[in-house]
Amino acid sequence: MLVKIRLFARLRELAGASELSREVPDGSSVRDAWNVLVAEYPPLGDYSRNISCAVNEEYARLTAALKDGDEVAFLPPVSGGSSIRTSATSEARKRSGAQGSPRARVSGVRGRSPRVK
């Protein structure tokens, strides 16, 4: 059966394409489609334990069964934030004396001291 495969971010870069069509055996799962790609593009294998997937625009498990004509999307893990931002936030907290109170954090960021009761 023929499935359409969409790749995002780093996965797209490694495969050199954002969309591919591949034949997979009847009764294949999303994992089987992924394994077809890894055989063709071995560097994708580094993401095997961390990818997310969707079938026909709905998040799915790797064990989900595929049907002819399905669209499978693979997404690499998403990391967030920057150590610079985290450091800046921590530094602002230290300067303000904030100890977890949202009000203290906000007032510290604005350059005012937190209220003392």
BALOBA-1460 file (C-alpha; in Angstrom, 3 decimals):
// residues 117
<rec num="1" residu="m" x="0.000" y="0.000" z="0.000"/>
<rec num="2" residu="l" x="1.135" y="3.546" z="-0.662"/>
<rec num="3" residu="v" x="1.450" y="6.093" z="2.156"/>
<rec num="4" residu="k" x="2.418" y="9.740" z="2.025"/>
<rec num="5" residu="i" x="5.070" y="10.696" z="4.570"/>
<rec num="6" residu="r" x="5.673" y="14.231" z="5.808"/>
<rec num="7" residu="l" x="8.840" y="15.158" z="7.661"/>
<rec num="8" residu="f" x="9.421" y="18.239" z="9.774"/>
<rec num="9" residu="a" x="12.399" y="20.245" z="11.048"/>
<rec num="10" residu="r" x="15.626" y="18.237" z="11.411"/>
<rec num="11" residu="l" x="14.032" y="15.087" z="9.983"/>
<rec num="12" residu="r" x="13.256" y="16.988" z="6.773"/>
<rec num="13" residu="e" x="16.862" y="18.199" z="6.612"/>
<rec num="14" residu="l" x="18.280" y="14.693" z="7.046"/>
<rec num="15" residu="a" x="16.055" y="13.186" z="4.348"/>
<rec num="16" residu="g" x="16.372" y="16.167" z="2.017"/>
<rec num="17" residu="a" x="12.620" y="16.344" z="1.460"/>
<rec num="18" residu="s" x="9.512" y="17.381" z="3.340"/>
<rec num="19" residu="e" x="7.171" y="14.925" z="1.589"/>
<rec num="20" residu="l" x="7.770" y="11.393" z="0.371"/>
<rec num="21" residu="s" x="5.593" y="8.539" z="-0.829"/>
<rec num="22" residu="r" x="6.549" y="5.009" z="0.105"/>
<rec num="23" residu="e" x="5.155" y="1.522" z="-0.372"/>
<rec num="24" residu="v" x="4.689" y="-0.403" z="2.855"/>
<rec num="25" residu="p" x="3.212" y="-3.888" z="3.238"/>
<rec num="26" residu="d" x="-0.497" y="-4.263" z="4.017"/>
<rec num="27" residu="g" x="-1.073" y="-4.258" z="7.766"/>
<rec num="28" residu="s" x="1.909" y="-1.982" z="8.441"/>
<rec num="29" residu="s" x="2.070" y="0.294" z="11.455"/>
<rec num="30" residu="v" x="3.455" y="3.798" z="11.708"/>
<rec num="31" residu="r" x="6.617" y="2.260" z="13.160"/>
<rec num="32" residu="d" x="6.958" y="0.079" z="10.045"/>
<rec num="33" residu="a" x="6.787" y="3.198" z="7.854"/>
<rec num="34" residu="w" x="9.401" y="4.861" z="10.070"/>
<rec num="35" residu="n" x="11.660" y="1.809" z="9.731"/>
<rec num="36" residu="v" x="11.382" y="2.044" z="5.925"/>
<rec num="37" residu="l" x="12.668" y="5.611" z="6.168"/>
<rec num="38" residu="v" x="15.475" y="4.734" z="8.570"/>
<rec num="39" residu="a" x="16.653" y="1.990" z="6.180"/>
<rec num="40" residu="e" x="16.783" y="4.570" z="3.395"/>
<rec num="41" residu="y" x="18.148" y="7.458" z="5.511"/>
<rec num="42" residu="p" x="20.172" y="5.926" z="8.394"/>
<rec num="43" residu="p" x="20.780" y="9.254" z="10.237"/>
<rec num="44" residu="l" x="17.040" y="9.352" z="10.989"/>
<rec num="45" residu="g" x="17.618" y="6.375" z="13.281"/>
<rec num="46" residu="d" x="19.062" y="8.718" z="15.923"/>
<rec num="47" residu="y" x="15.497" y="10.015" z="16.446"/>
<rec num="48" residu="s" x="13.747" y="6.637" z="16.685"/>
<rec num="49" residu="r" x="13.213" y="6.839" z="20.444"/>
<rec num="50" residu="n" x="11.991" y="10.446" z="20.475"/>
<rec num="51" residu="i" x="9.797" y="11.118" z="17.462"/>
<rec num="52" residu="s" x="6.159" y="12.065" z="17.565"/>
<rec num="53" residu="c" x="3.826" y="11.068" z="14.786"/>
<rec num="54" residu="a" x="0.434" y="11.803" z="13.326"/>
<rec num="55" residu="v" x="-1.785" y="9.909" z="10.926"/>
<rec num="56" residu="n" x="-4.100" y="11.976" z="8.740"/>
<rec num="57" residu="e" x="-3.423" y="15.077" z="10.874"/>
<rec num="58" residu="e" x="-4.261" y="13.381" z="14.199"/>
<rec num="59" residu="y" x="-1.545" y="12.548" z="16.721"/>
<rec num="60" residu="a" x="-1.031" y="8.809" z="16.832"/>
<rec num="61" residu="r" x="1.107" y="6.133" z="18.433"/>
<rec num="62" residu="l" x="3.816" y="4.332" z="16.527"/>
<rec num="63" residu="t" x="1.693" y="1.188" z="16.839"/>
<rec num="64" residu="a" x="-1.212" y="2.738" z="14.886"/>
<rec num="65" residu="a" x="-2.241" y="0.723" z="11.848"/>
<rec num="66" residu="l" x="-1.964" y="2.328" z="8.422"/>
<rec num="67" residu="k" x="-4.293" y="2.098" z="5.442"/>
<rec num="68" residu="d" x="-3.622" y="2.712" z="1.787"/>
<rec num="69" residu="g" x="-3.448" y="6.453" z="1.100"/>
<rec num="70" residu="d" x="-2.835" y="7.511" z="4.699"/>
<rec num="71" residu="e" x="-0.659" y="10.523" z="5.415"/>
<rec num="72" residu="v" x="1.920" y="9.963" z="8.146"/>
<rec num="73" residu="a" x="3.790" y="12.869" z="9.703"/>
<rec num="74" residu="f" x="6.955" y="12.494" z="11.758"/>
<rec num="75" residu="l" x="8.068" y="15.254" z="14.104"/>
<rec num="76" residu="p" x="11.348" y="15.402" z="16.001"/>
<rec num="77" residu="p" x="11.401" y="16.302" z="19.688"/>
<rec num="78" residu="v" x="10.990" y="19.995" z="20.369"/>
<rec num="79" residu="s" x="13.313" y="21.691" z="22.794"/>
<rec num="80" residu="g" x="12.350" y="24.947" z="24.331"/>
<rec num="81" residu="g" x="13.837" y="28.025" z="25.783"/>
<rec num="82" residu="s" x="17.298" y="29.352" z="25.873"/>
<rec num="83" residu="s" x="19.843" y="29.101" z="28.635"/>
<rec num="84" residu="i" x="20.361" y="32.849" z="28.230"/>
<rec num="85" residu="r" x="16.713" y="33.594" z="28.988"/>
<rec num="86" residu="t" x="16.720" y="31.196" z="31.915"/>
<rec num="87" residu="s" x="19.856" y="32.801" z="33.307"/>
<rec num="88" residu="a" x="18.395" y="36.277" z="32.883"/>
<rec num="89" residu="t" x="15.212" y="35.234" z="34.670"/>
<rec num="90" residu="s" x="17.204" y="33.652" z="37.497"/>
<rec num="91" residu="e" x="19.353" y="36.761" z="37.800"/>
<rec num="92" residu="a" x="16.274" y="39.021" z="37.972"/>
<rec num="93" residu="r" x="14.848" y="36.808" z="40.713"/>
<rec num="94" residu="k" x="18.066" y="37.039" z="42.708"/>
<rec num="95" residu="r" x="18.177" y="40.835" z="42.406"/>
<rec num="96" residu="s" x="14.538" y="41.215" z="43.408"/>
<rec num="97" residu="g" x="14.688" y="38.816" z="46.326"/>
<rec num="98" residu="a" x="11.740" y="36.907" z="44.851"/>
<rec num="99" residu="q" x="11.229" y="33.499" z="46.351"/>
<rec num="100" residu="g" x="8.521" y="32.066" z="44.175"/>
<rec num="101" residu="s" x="5.655" y="34.522" z="44.520"/>
<rec num="102" residu="p" x="4.401" y="35.600" z="41.066"/>
<rec num="103" residu="r" x="3.850" y="39.128" z="42.402"/>
<rec num="104" residu="a" x="7.409" y="39.275" z="43.713"/>
<rec num="105" residu="r" x="8.789" y="38.000" z="40.388"/>
<rec num="106" residu="v" x="6.814" y="40.533" z="38.362"/>
<rec num="107" residu="s" x="7.668" y="43.466" z="40.611"/>
<rec num="108" residu="g" x="11.316" y="42.403" z="40.607"/>
<rec num="109" residu="v" x="11.413" y="42.356" z="36.828"/>
<rec num="110" residu="r" x="9.979" y="45.877" z="36.742"/>
<rec num="111" residu="g" x="12.827" y="47.052" z="38.948"/>
<rec num="112" residu="r" x="10.745" y="47.515" z="42.107"/>
<rec num="113" residu="s" x="11.272" y="45.688" z="45.331"/>
<rec num="114" residu="p" x="8.590" y="43.183" z="46.343"/>
<rec num="115" residu="r" x="6.188" y="44.365" z="49.020"/>
<rec num="116" residu="v" x="7.050" y="43.347" z="52.528"/>
<rec num="117" residu="k" x="4.169" y="42.618" z="54.902"/>
